[in-house]
């Protein structure tokens, strides 16, 4: 079992979100970990290649994770994680 975690902390308020793995596998579920935190997942941006009308099948569309934004619920400060390629 892995002992990895990701910590996001607000320097303004001191609020902390620890993304820790669940008991099965090494997956961390953001919603489960954020329930008792004052930092939340604010938005996720996914880029797609081309125009949706150009595709016959939904699985032909190529997508890329662009940004993930976490926000402090107390002060409104935020961090955007990007450049996943």
Secondary structure, 3 states (H helix, E strand, C coil): CCCCEEEEECCCCCCEEEEECCCCCCCCCHHHHHCCCCEEEEEEEEEECCCHHHCCCHHHCCEEEEEEEEEECCCCCEEEEECCC
